[in-house]
Amino acid sequence: MKLIIVSGLSGSGKSITLDTLEDAGYYCTDNLPLALLKDFSKLLTHSDKRPLKQAAVGIDARNDQTSLNQFSQLIEQLETDGIDYEVIFLRASKESLLKRFSETRRKHPLSDKNTSLDEAIDLELERLNSIASHASLQIDTTHTNVHQLRDIIRQRVCHKDNCGLSLQIMSFGYKHGAPNDVDFVFDARCLPNPYWEPSLRKFTGQDPAVIDFLNQSELVQHYLNDTSQFLNRWIGEFANSNRNYLSIAIGCTGGQHRSVYLSEQLAKELKKHDYNIITRHRELS
């Protein structure tokens, strides 16, 4: 049986993740007490009826601290029982979480008359640190909407058994902050910037005018070729080490021109190797 443990900060997208997994055929349950995780997994694998092939559970900070501190032992027990498991941990910046709770007017599960929302977020992250340290997939949803999160889960979890290695190639702008949930980051700020061409400023790296401009730059083509060769060389090594997903980010100043162009071009090149690829342009969304 494949068991996915979904945890993370409140408001970061745990419910959306579980809903997406359920749509993909996983048996899902939320807010499972950690003390019941061992019995839950045994119940699914030793049922009198046909045992389940895939299940997912949501674990949050409402568990008592003693159970959270014993998460490592629980994981070891799953391995001993021969259960194939994966831990997904979702997070977002405090500013983003504060805004989401303000917009939805929901109460944070750890806030009360003595604990403010700001303090509850810090407390939650501290309490869930033992789970986060075991996560094979951490997703920062600060700049990710509902539809993008669903796509990430589908591409990097739901389809990986059928499609081999999944790749996410993301463009971003450094002035909006670099992503912290990626495997490789490439900085394209050294390349000629179409933004300084008045006729190109309003376009993006997906528009023909910008594509033509960057296609004609020898420096850009050298950068693209070198990056492509590097990834072609090392992605295979990750696949051979049983890695199922890999995230690649390319940044420029604003995330509108160079990084978008390079992400699109790299996606075209890497698709030749039959990788399952999702391309995301963070700042364009």
C-alpha positions in Angstrom: 0.0 0.0 0.0 1.1 3.6 -0.7 0.4 6.0 2.2 0.8 9.7 1.8 1.0 11.8 5.0 -0.1 15.4 4.3 0.8 18.0 6.9 1.7 21.7 7.1 0.6 25.1 8.3 -3.1 25.9 8.5 -4.1 27.9 5.5 -1.3 26.6 3.3 -3.4 24.2 1.2 -3.7 20.8 3.1 -7.4 20.4 2.4 -6.9 21.1 -1.3 -4.1 18.6 -1.4 -6.2 15.9 0.2 -9.1 16.7 -2.2 -6.8 16.4 -5.2 -5.5 13.0 -3.9 -9.0 11.8 -3.3 -10.0 12.7 -6.9 -7.0 10.7 -8.0 -8.3 7.6 -6.3 -6.7 7.8 -2.8 -8.7 6.9 0.3 -8.3 10.1 2.3 -9.0 11.0 5.9 -8.2 14.3 7.6 -7.2 15.3 11.2 -6.1 11.8 12.1 -4.6 11.6 15.6 -1.0 10.5 15.2 -1.4 7.9 17.9 -3.8 6.1 15.5 -1.5 6.2 12.4 0.0 2.7 13.0 -3.5 1.1 13.6 -4.9 3.0 10.6 -2.3 1.7 8.3 -2.7 -1.9 9.5 -6.5 -1.6 9.2 -6.1 -0.6 5.5 -3.6 -3.4 4.7 -5.2 -6.2 6.6 -8.9 -5.5 5.9 -11.2 -8.5 5.4 -12.2 -6.8 2.2 -9.8 -6.0 -0.6 -6.9 -4.0 0.9 -6.5 -0.5 -0.3 -3.6 0.3 -2.7 -3.3 4.0 -1.9 -4.4 6.2 1.0 -3.6 9.6 2.4 -4.0 11.1 5.8 -4.0 14.7 7.0 -2.0 15.4 10.2 -2.1 18.8 11.8 -0.8 20.6 14.9 -3.8 19.8 17.0 -2.1 16.5 17.9 -0.5 16.5 21.3 3.2 17.4 21.5 4.2 14.0 22.8 2.7 12.3 19.7 4.3 14.9 17.4 7.7 14.3 19.0 7.4 10.5 18.3 6.8 11.0 14.6 10.2 9.5 13.8 9.4 6.3 15.6 6.0 6.1 13.8 7.8 6.5 10.4 10.2 3.7 11.4 7.3 1.5 12.2 5.8 2.1 8.8 9.1 1.0 7.2 9.2 -2.1 9.4 5.7 -3.0 8.3 6.7 -2.7 4.7 4.4 0.3 3.9 5.5 2.6 1.1 5.0 6.1 2.5 5.6 9.7 1.5 5.4 12.9 3.6 4.2 16.1 2.0 4.5 19.3 4.0 2.9 22.6 2.9 4.0 26.0 4.1 3.5 29.7 3.2 5.0 33.0 4.4 3.5 34.4 7.5 2.3 37.5 5.6 0.4 35.3 3.2 -1.2 33.2 5.9 -2.3 36.3 7.9 -3.9 37.6 4.7 -5.7 34.3 4.0 -7.1 34.1 7.5 -8.2 37.7 7.4 -10.0 37.2 4.1 -11.7 34.0 5.1 -12.3 35.1 8.7 -11.5 31.6 9.8 -10.1 30.9 13.3 -6.6 29.4 13.5 -6.8 26.0 15.3 -4.2 27.1 17.8 -5.4 30.6 18.5 -7.4 31.5 21.5 -8.0 34.5 23.9 -4.4 34.1 25.0 -2.7 33.4 21.7 -2.9 35.8 18.7 -3.0 34.6 15.1 0.6 35.8 14.6 1.7 33.8 17.6 -0.4 30.7 16.6 1.4 30.5 13.2 4.8 30.5 14.9 3.7 27.9 17.4 2.3 25.7 14.7 5.5 25.7 12.7 7.5 24.9 15.8 5.1 22.0 16.7 5.2 20.5 13.2 9.0 20.7 12.8 9.4 17.0 13.4 7.0 16.2 10.5 8.6 18.8 8.2 12.0 17.3 8.7 10.8 14.0 7.2 9.0 15.5 4.2 10.2 14.3 0.8 8.1 17.0 -0.8 7.8 20.5 0.6 5.6 23.0 -1.2 5.6 26.7 -0.6 2.2 28.1 -1.6 2.9 31.7 -0.9 2.7 32.5 -4.6 0.5 29.6 -5.6 -3.2 29.6 -6.2 -5.7 26.8 -5.8 -5.5 25.6 -9.5 -1.7 25.7 -9.5 -1.5 23.7 -6.3 -3.8 21.0 -7.7 -1.6 20.9 -10.9 1.5 20.4 -8.7 0.0 17.6 -6.8 -1.3 15.9 -9.9 2.0 16.2 -11.7 4.4 15.4 -8.9 2.4 12.8 -7.0 -0.6 11.4 -8.8 1.0 10.7 -12.1 4.5 9.8 -11.2 3.9 6.0 -11.1 2.7 6.1 -14.6 4.8 8.7 -16.2 8.3 8.3 -14.6 10.1 11.4 -13.5 8.0 14.5 -13.2 9.6 17.9 -13.7 8.4 21.4 -12.7 10.0 24.3 -14.5 9.2 27.6 -13.0 10.1 31.2 -13.9 10.1 33.8 -11.2 11.3 37.4 -10.5 14.0 38.0 -7.9 12.3 41.3 -6.9 9.4 39.3 -5.7 11.5 36.8 -3.8 13.3 33.6 -4.8 11.4 30.3 -4.3 12.6 28.1 -1.4 10.9 24.8 -2.4 12.9 23.9 -5.6 15.9 21.7 -6.3 17.8 23.8 -8.8 17.8 27.6 -9.2 19.3 29.3 -12.3 19.9 33.1 -12.3 19.4 34.7 -15.7 19.9 38.4 -14.6 23.2 38.5 -16.4 21.5 38.2 -19.8 20.3 41.0 -22.1 17.0 42.4 -20.7 14.2 43.0 -23.2 12.6 45.3 -20.5 15.1 48.0 -21.6 13.8 47.9 -25.1 10.8 50.2 -25.0 9.0 48.3 -27.8 9.3 45.0 -25.9 8.6 46.1 -22.3 4.8 45.4 -22.5 5.4 41.8 -23.8 6.5 38.6 -22.0 8.9 35.8 -22.8 5.9 34.0 -24.4 5.4 36.7 -27.1 7.1 36.4 -30.5 8.8 39.8 -30.3 10.6 38.9 -27.1 11.4 35.4 -28.4 12.9 36.8 -31.5 15.0 39.3 -29.5 16.4 36.6 -27.2 16.9 34.1 -30.0 19.2 36.5 -31.7 21.4 37.0 -28.6 24.5 34.8 -28.7 24.9 35.1 -24.9 21.3 33.9 -24.3 21.8 30.9 -26.6 25.0 29.9 -24.8 23.2 30.2 -21.5 20.3 28.1 -22.8 22.6 25.4 -24.2 24.8 25.2 -21.1 21.8 24.9 -18.8 20.2 22.3 -21.1 23.3 20.2 -21.1 23.7 20.4 -17.4 20.1 19.3 -16.8 20.2 16.5 -19.4 23.3 15.2 -17.7 22.0 15.2 -14.1 18.3 14.6 -14.4 18.9 11.1 -15.4 21.0 10.5 -12.3 18.2 11.7 -10.1 15.8 9.4 -11.9 18.2 6.5 -11.4 18.3 7.1 -7.7 14.5 6.6 -7.6 13.7 10.3 -7.5 10.2 10.8 -8.8 10.1 14.6 -9.1 12.4 17.5 -9.6 11.8 21.2 -9.5 13.8 23.7 -11.5 13.5 27.5 -11.1 14.8 30.2 -13.5 14.9 33.8 -12.3 15.3 37.2 -13.8 14.6 40.6 -12.3 10.9 40.8 -12.8 10.0 37.4 -14.0 8.4 38.6 -17.2 10.9 38.2 -20.1 14.2 36.2 -19.8 13.1 33.7 -17.2 9.8 33.0 -19.0 11.6 32.5 -22.3 14.2 30.2 -20.9 11.6 28.1 -19.0 9.6 27.6 -22.2 12.7 26.7 -24.2 14.0 24.3 -21.6 10.6 22.6 -21.4 10.6 22.0 -25.1 14.1 20.5 -25.0 13.4 18.3 -22.0 10.1 17.0 -23.4 12.2 15.2 -26.0 13.3 12.8 -23.2 9.7 11.9 -22.3 9.7 13.6 -18.9 6.4 14.6 -17.5 6.7 18.4 -17.4 4.7 21.1 -15.9 5.7 24.7 -16.8 4.7 27.5 -14.4 5.3 31.2 -14.7 4.9 32.5 -11.1 4.8 36.2 -11.9 2.6 35.9 -15.0 -0.1 34.2 -12.9 
